[in-house]
C-alpha cells in the first residue's frame, strides 16, 4: 500500500512532511483536502484528526498526525532509506543534540516565523481578514534576535544538530520560505552562517519538489 498523505497542496505543514518523504524516497499519494471549503473540519476528517488540521498520514493502516511527529516517524522507520535524517537511538549524545535542535526550531523560530507569515501572507489571502502590521514587526524583531543564536551555532557546525542534516533543519523550510513572500530577507542577510545554511537546505531537491505545491509522488 502506498503511503497516503492527507493534506493541502499549499499547506506549510503538508509541505514539511512531503519534503521528508522526498528525502527518504518514500512513494506517497497526496489525498487533497480542500481547506477553502472546510474539508479539514468535515465529520469524516475530524473523526481521524480531532483538531481538524492537516496533514495526517495513513501508512498501511497506521494513522499519525502532527507534521513534526510524522517527520520523526518517517525518518526513524525508513532510517536506512534515502537521506539519514535522525540519529540512531543508541547514540545518546547525538540524539540529545538532535532534540536540542528540534526544540530550538519550535521555541525560537516557528513561534515567530509562523505568526508573522500568518499575519502578512495568509491573512491577505482571506477575504475580510486584515494584517496587523504591529504583530508582524514584533515577530520579525524577535526573530532577528533569535537568529543571532543561530549564527553562533552554525558558525561551529554545518547544521543545527551537528555536521549531519536532520529533520530539525528541514522543519524550518515552510515558514522560513514564507518570510520572503512579504519581503523579509532575514534568512539570507542576517549573517554568513545562517545564509550558508539556509541556501543549502532550500536548494535541496526535496524542497524544490514541494515548495510551489505538494503533489503525489508514487515512484522514485
BADO-687088 format. One record per residue: residue number from 1; residue in one letter; x, z, y of N, C-alpha, C, O in turn. Coordinates in steps of 0.1 Angstrom, whole numbers. Layout:
BEGIN
{NUM a {X Z Y} {X Z Y} {X Z Y} {X Z Y}}
...
This chain:
BEGIN
{1 x {8 0 -12} {0 0 0} {9 0 12} {18 8 14}}
{2 x {6 -9 22} {14 -10 34} {9 2 43} {-3 4 45}}
{3 x {19 9 49} {15 20 58} {7 15 69} {9 4 75}}
{4 x {-4 22 73} {-13 19 84} {-10 28 95} {-10 40 94}}
{5 x {-9 22 107} {-7 29 120} {-19 27 128} {-22 16 132}}
{6 x {-27 37 130} {-39 37 138} {-36 40 152} {-32 51 155}}
{7 x {-37 30 161} {-33 32 175} {-37 21 184} {-44 12 179}}
{8 x {-32 21 196} {-34 11 206} {-21 3 208} {-11 9 209}}
{9 x {-22 -10 210} {-10 -18 212} {-2 -14 225} {10 -15 225}}
{10 x {-9 -8 234} {-3 -4 247} {-2 11 249} {1 16 260}}
{11 x {-4 18 238} {-3 33 239} {12 37 238} {19 32 229}}
{12 x {16 46 247} {30 51 246} {34 57 233} {44 55 227}}
{13 x {25 66 228} {28 73 216} {27 64 204} {35 67 194}}
{14 x {19 54 204} {19 44 193} {32 37 193} {38 34 182}}
{15 x {37 33 205} {50 26 206} {61 35 201} {71 30 195}}
{16 x {60 48 203} {71 57 198} {72 56 183} {83 55 178}}
{17 x {61 57 176} {61 56 162} {65 42 157} {73 41 148}}
{18 x {60 32 164} {64 18 159} {79 16 161} {84 8 153}}
{19 x {85 21 171} {99 20 173} {107 25 160} {116 19 155}}
{20 x {102 37 155} {109 43 144} {106 35 131} {115 33 123}}
{21 x {94 29 130} {90 21 119} {100 9 119} {104 4 108}}
{22 x {103 3 130} {112 -8 131} {126 -4 127} {133 -11 120}}
{23 x {131 7 133} {144 12 129} {146 14 114} {156 12 109}}
{24 x {135 20 108} {136 23 94} {132 11 85} {132 12 73}}
{25 x {128 0 91} {124 -12 84} {113 -10 74} {113 -14 63}}
{26 x {103 -2 79} {91 1 71} {80 -9 75} {75 -8 86}}
{27 x {75 -17 66} {64 -26 69} {51 -17 73} {49 -7 67}}
{28 x {44 -22 82} {32 -15 86} {21 -24 92} {24 -35 96}}
{29 x {9 -20 91} {-2 -27 97} {-8 -18 108} {-11 -7 106}}
{30 x {-9 -24 120} {-15 -17 131} {-30 -19 130} {-35 -30 131}}
{31 x {-37 -8 129} {-52 -8 130} {-55 -4 144} {-54 7 148}}
{32 x {-60 -14 151} {-62 -13 166} {-74 -4 169} {-85 -6 164}}
{33 x {-72 6 177} {-82 15 182} {-84 11 197} {-75 12 205}}
{34 x {-96 7 200} {-99 3 214} {-101 15 223} {-112 21 223}}
{35 x {-91 19 230} {-92 31 239} {-102 29 250} {-108 39 254}}
{36 x {-102 17 255} {-111 14 267} {-126 17 263} {-134 20 272}}
{37 x {-129 14 250} {-143 17 246} {-145 30 239} {-155 33 233}}
{38 x {-134 39 240} {-135 52 235} {-135 53 220} {-140 62 214}}
{39 x {-128 43 213} {-127 43 199} {-120 55 193} {-123 59 182}}
{40 x {-111 61 201} {-105 74 196} {-114 86 197} {-110 96 191}}
{41 x {-125 85 203} {-135 96 203} {-147 94 194} {-156 102 194}}
{42 x {-146 83 186} {-157 80 177} {-158 90 166} {-147 96 163}}
{43 x {-169 93 160} {-170 103 149} {-161 100 138} {-155 109 132}}
{44 x {-159 87 135} {-151 83 124} {-136 86 126} {-129 91 118}}
{45 x {-132 84 139} {-118 87 142} {-115 102 143} {-106 107 138}}
{46 x {-124 109 150} {-122 123 152} {-123 131 138} {-118 142 137}}
{47 x {-130 125 129} {-130 131 115} {-116 132 109} {-114 140 100}}
{48 x {-108 123 113} {-94 122 108} {-84 129 118} {-76 137 114}}
{49 x {-86 126 131} {-77 131 141} {-86 139 151} {-92 134 160}}
{50 x {-87 152 148} {-97 160 155} {-95 161 170} {-105 166 177}}
{51 x {-84 157 176} {-82 158 190} {-85 145 197} {-85 144 209}}
{52 x {-89 135 189} {-93 122 195} {-82 115 202} {-85 109 213}}
{53 x {-70 115 197} {-59 109 203} {-51 99 193} {-51 102 181}}
{54 x {-45 89 198} {-37 80 190} {-23 84 192} {-19 89 202}}
{55 x {-15 81 181} {-18 75 168} {-19 85 157} {-17 97 159}}
{56 x {-23 79 146} {-21 86 133} {-17 76 123} {-19 64 125}}
{57 x {-11 80 112} {-7 71 101} {-14 75 88} {-18 86 86}}
{58 x {-16 65 80} {-21 66 66} {-10 60 57} {-8 48 56}}
{59 x {-2 69 51} {9 64 43} {5 66 28} {8 77 22}}
{60 x {-2 56 23} {-6 57 9} {-15 69 7} {-13 76 -4}}
{61 x {-24 72 16} {-33 83 15} {-29 96 22} {-37 105 23}}
{62 x {-16 96 26} {-12 108 34} {-14 106 48} {-9 96 54}}
{63 x {-22 114 54} {-26 113 68} {-18 122 77} {-16 134 74}}
{64 x {-13 117 88} {-5 125 97} {-7 121 111} {-6 109 114}}
{65 x {-9 130 120} {-9 127 135} {1 134 142} {8 143 137}}
{66 x {2 132 155} {12 136 165} {25 128 163} {31 128 153}}
{67 x {27 120 173} {38 110 172} {51 115 169} {58 109 160}}
{68 x {55 126 174} {69 131 171} {69 136 156} {79 134 150}}
{69 x {59 142 152} {58 147 138} {59 135 129} {65 135 118}}
{70 x {52 124 132} {52 112 124} {66 106 123} {71 103 113}}
{71 x {73 106 135} {86 100 135} {96 108 126} {104 103 119}}
{72 x {95 122 127} {103 130 119} {100 128 104} {109 127 96}}
{73 x {88 127 101} {84 124 87} {89 111 82} {95 110 71}}
{74 x {88 100 90} {93 87 85} {108 88 84} {114 82 74}}
{75 x {115 94 93} {130 95 93} {134 103 81} {145 100 75}}
{76 x {127 112 77} {130 121 65} {127 114 52} {135 113 43}}
{77 x {115 109 51} {110 102 38} {119 90 35} {122 88 24}}
{78 x {122 82 46} {129 70 44} {144 71 48} {149 62 55}}
{79 x {149 83 45} {163 86 50} {173 76 47} {183 73 54}}
{80 x {172 70 35} {182 60 30} {179 46 33} {185 36 28}}
{81 x {169 44 42} {165 30 45} {166 28 60} {162 37 68}}
{82 x {171 17 64} {173 14 78} {183 23 85} {192 28 79}}
{83 x {181 26 98} {189 35 106} {187 49 102} {176 54 101}}
{84 x {198 57 100} {196 71 97} {193 78 111} {201 77 120}}
{85 x {182 84 111} {177 90 124} {175 105 124} {171 110 134}}
{86 x {179 111 114} {177 126 113} {188 132 104} {191 125 93}}
{87 x {194 143 107} {205 148 99} {199 153 85} {187 156 84}}
{88 x {208 154 75} {205 160 63} {202 174 65} {209 181 72}}
{89 x {191 179 58} {187 193 60} {198 203 56} {198 214 60}}
{90 x {206 198 47} {217 207 42} {228 209 52} {236 219 51}}
{91 x {228 201 62} {238 202 73} {232 211 84} {225 206 93}}
{92 x {234 224 83} {227 233 92} {230 231 106} {221 231 115}}
{93 x {243 229 109} {247 228 123} {242 215 129} {237 215 141}}
{94 x {243 204 122} {238 191 127} {223 192 129} {218 186 139}}
{95 x {216 198 120} {201 200 121} {198 208 134} {189 205 141}}
{96 x {206 219 136} {203 227 148} {206 219 161} {198 221 170}}
{97 x {216 211 161} {218 203 173} {208 192 175} {204 189 186}}
{98 x {202 187 164} {191 178 165} {179 185 170} {172 179 179}}
{99 x {176 197 165} {164 204 170} {166 208 185} {156 207 193}}
{100 x {178 211 189} {181 213 203} {178 200 211} {171 201 222}}
{101 x {182 189 207} {180 176 214} {165 173 215} {160 169 225}}
{102 x {158 175 204} {143 173 204} {136 182 213} {127 178 220}}
{103 x {141 195 214} {135 204 224} {138 200 238} {130 202 247}}
{104 x {150 195 241} {154 190 254} {144 179 259} {139 180 270}}
{105 x {141 170 250} {131 159 253} {118 165 257} {112 160 267}}
{106 x {113 174 249} {99 179 251} {98 188 264} {89 186 272}}
{107 x {108 197 266} {107 206 277} {113 202 290} {109 206 300}}
{108 x {123 192 289} {130 189 301} {128 174 306} {132 170 317}}
{109 x {121 166 297} {119 152 301} {104 148 300} {99 144 310}}
{110 x {98 149 289} {85 144 287} {75 151 296} {66 144 302}}
{111 x {76 164 298} {67 171 306} {66 166 321} {56 167 327}}
{112 x {77 160 326} {77 154 339} {75 139 339} {67 134 347}}
{113 x {82 132 330} {80 118 329} {66 113 326} {61 104 332}}
{114 x {60 120 316} {47 116 312} {37 119 323} {27 111 325}}
{115 x {38 130 330} {29 133 341} {30 124 353} {20 119 358}}
{116 x {43 120 356} {45 110 367} {39 97 363} {33 90 371}}
{117 x {42 93 350} {36 80 345} {21 79 345} {15 69 349}}
{118 x {15 91 341} {0 91 342} {-5 89 356} {-14 82 358}}
{119 x {1 96 365} {-4 96 379} {-1 82 385} {-10 76 392}}
{120 x {11 77 384} {15 65 391} {12 52 384} {10 41 391}}
{121 x {10 52 371} {7 39 363} {-6 39 357} {-14 30 359}}
{122 x {-9 49 349} {-21 49 341} {-34 51 350} {-44 44 347}}
{123 x {-33 60 359} {-45 62 368} {-48 49 376} {-60 46 378}}
{124 x {-38 42 380} {-40 29 387} {-47 19 379} {-53 10 385}}
{125 x {-46 20 366} {-53 10 357} {-67 14 354} {-74 6 347}}
{126 x {-72 25 359} {-85 30 355} {-94 31 368} {-90 38 377}}
{127 x {-105 24 368} {-114 24 379} {-118 39 383} {-122 46 374}}
{128 x {-118 42 396} {-123 55 400} {-112 66 400} {-115 76 405}}
{129 x {-101 63 394} {-90 73 394} {-80 70 406} {-77 59 408}}
{130 x {-76 81 412} {-67 80 424} {-54 87 421} {-54 99 417}}
{131 x {-43 81 423} {-30 87 421} {-27 98 431} {-30 96 443}}
{132 x {-22 109 427} {-18 120 435} {-3 119 437} {5 123 429}}
{133 x {1 113 449} {15 110 451} {23 122 452} {35 122 448}}
{134 x {17 133 456} {25 146 457} {29 150 443} {40 156 441}}
{135 x {20 148 433} {24 152 419} {35 143 414} {44 147 408}}
{136 x {34 130 417} {44 120 413} {58 124 419} {68 125 412}}
{137 x {58 127 432} {70 131 439} {76 144 433} {89 145 431}}
{138 x {68 153 430} {73 166 424} {79 164 411} {90 169 407}}
{139 x {72 156 402} {77 153 389} {91 145 389} {100 148 382}}
{140 x {92 136 398} {104 128 400} {115 137 404} {127 136 400}}
{141 x {112 147 414} {122 156 418} {127 165 407} {139 168 406}}
{142 x {118 170 399} {121 178 388} {129 171 377} {139 176 372}}
{143 x {125 159 375} {133 150 365} {147 147 370} {156 147 362}}
{144 x {148 145 383} {161 143 389} {171 154 386} {182 152 382}}
{145 x {165 166 387} {174 178 385} {177 180 370} {188 183 366}}
{146 x {167 177 361} {169 178 347} {179 168 342} {187 172 333}}
{147 x {179 157 348} {189 146 343} {203 150 346} {212 144 341}}
{148 x {205 160 355} {219 165 357} {224 171 344} {235 169 341}}
{149 x {215 178 337} {219 183 324} {222 172 314} {231 174 306}}
{150 x {214 162 314} {216 151 305} {230 144 308} {237 141 299}}
{151 x {233 143 321} {246 137 324} {258 145 319} {267 139 314}}
{152 x {257 158 319} {267 167 313} {268 165 298} {279 162 293}}
{153 x {257 165 291} {256 164 277} {262 150 272} {270 150 263}}
{154 x {257 140 279} {261 126 275} {275 122 280} {280 112 276}}
{155 x {281 131 288} {295 129 291} {304 134 280} {316 131 280}}
{156 x {299 141 271} {307 147 260} {304 140 246} {312 142 237}}
{157 x {293 133 245} {289 127 233} {281 115 235} {276 113 246}}
{158 x {279 107 225} {272 94 227} {257 96 228} {250 89 236}}
{159 x {251 105 221} {237 107 221} {234 122 223} {243 130 224}}
{160 x {221 125 224} {217 139 227} {221 149 217} {224 160 220}}
{161 x {221 145 204} {224 154 193} {238 153 188} {242 160 179}}
{162 x {246 144 194} {259 142 189} {263 127 191} {258 121 200}}
{163 x {271 122 182} {276 109 182} {268 99 174} {271 87 172}}
{164 x {257 104 168} {248 96 160} {234 95 166} {229 106 171}}
{165 x {228 84 166} {214 82 171} {205 90 163} {206 90 151}}
{166 x {195 96 169} {184 103 162} {171 100 169} {170 94 179}}
{167 x {160 104 162} {147 102 168} {146 109 181} {137 105 189}}
{168 x {154 120 184} {153 127 196} {156 118 208} {150 119 219}}
{169 x {165 108 206} {168 98 216} {157 89 218} {153 86 229}}
{170 x {152 84 207} {141 74 207} {128 80 213} {120 72 218}}
{171 x {126 93 212} {114 99 218} {112 96 232} {101 95 238}}
{172 x {124 94 239} {123 92 254} {118 78 258} {114 76 270}}
{173 x {118 69 249} {116 55 253} {103 52 260} {104 46 271}}
{174 x {92 55 255} {79 51 261} {77 55 276} {74 47 284}}
{175 x {79 68 278} {77 73 292} {89 71 301} {88 69 313}}
{176 x {101 70 295} {113 66 303} {111 52 308} {114 49 320}}
{177 x {106 43 300} {104 29 304} {93 28 314} {93 20 323}}
{178 x {83 37 313} {72 37 323} {76 41 337} {70 36 347}}
{179 x {87 49 338} {92 52 352} {95 40 360} {92 40 372}}
{180 x {101 30 354} {105 18 361} {93 10 366} {93 3 376}}
{181 x {81 12 360} {69 5 364} {64 9 377} {56 2 383}}
{182 x {68 21 382} {64 25 396} {76 26 405} {75 33 415}}
{183 x {87 19 401} {98 18 410} {108 29 409} {117 30 417}}
{184 x {107 38 399} {116 49 397} {128 44 389} {126 41 377}}
{185 x {140 45 395} {152 39 388} {161 50 383} {173 47 380}}
{186 x {156 62 381} {165 73 377} {173 71 364} {184 74 363}}
{187 x {166 64 355} {173 62 342} {185 54 342} {194 54 334}}
{188 x {186 45 353} {198 36 354} {207 40 366} {218 34 367}}
{189 x {202 49 375} {210 52 386} {214 67 388} {223 70 396}}
{190 x {209 75 379} {212 90 381} {227 93 379} {232 101 386}}
{191 x {233 86 369} {247 89 366} {252 79 355} {243 74 348}}
{192 x {265 77 354} {270 67 345} {267 70 330} {265 61 322}}
{193 x {267 83 327} {265 87 313} {250 85 309} {247 79 298}}
{194 x {241 89 317} {227 86 315} {224 71 314} {217 67 305}}
{195 x {230 64 324} {227 49 324} {233 43 311} {226 34 306}}
{196 x {245 47 307} {250 41 295} {241 43 283} {238 34 275}}
{197 x {237 56 281} {228 60 270} {215 52 271} {210 47 261}}
{198 x {209 52 283} {196 46 285} {197 31 282} {188 25 275}}
{199 x {207 24 287} {208 10 285} {210 7 270} {206 -4 265}}
{200 x {217 16 263} {219 14 249} {207 15 241} {204 6 232}}
{201 x {199 26 243} {187 28 235} {176 18 238} {168 14 229}}
{202 x {175 14 251} {165 4 254} {168 -10 250} {159 -19 249}}
{203 x {181 -12 247} {185 -26 242} {183 -27 227} {185 -38 222}}
{204 x {180 -17 220} {179 -17 205} {167 -27 202} {157 -27 208}}
{205 x {169 -35 191} {159 -44 187} {145 -37 184} {135 -43 186}}
{206 x {146 -25 179} {134 -18 176} {125 -16 188} {113 -18 188}}
{207 x {131 -12 199} {123 -10 212} {119 -24 218} {108 -25 223}}
{208 x {128 -33 217} {125 -47 222} {113 -53 215} {105 -60 220}}
{209 x {111 -49 202} {100 -54 194} {86 -48 198} {76 -54 195}}
{210 x {86 -37 204} {73 -30 207} {71 -27 222} {60 -24 226}}
{211 x {81 -29 231} {80 -25 244} {68 -32 252} {63 -26 262}}
{212 x {65 -44 248} {55 -52 255} {41 -51 248} {32 -58 251}}
{213 x {41 -43 237} {28 -42 230} {31 -41 215} {38 -49 209}}
{214 x {26 -30 208} {28 -28 194} {19 -38 186} {7 -40 190}}
{215 x {24 -43 176} {16 -52 167} {21 -50 153} {32 -44 150}}
{216 x {13 -54 143} {16 -53 129} {29 -59 126} {33 -70 132}}
{217 x {36 -54 116} {49 -60 111} {49 -57 96} {53 -46 92}}
{218 x {45 -67 88} {43 -64 74} {55 -69 66} {55 -68 53}}
{219 x {66 -73 72} {78 -76 65} {90 -75 74} {89 -77 86}}
{220 x {102 -72 67} {114 -71 75} {125 -80 67} {137 -80 72}}
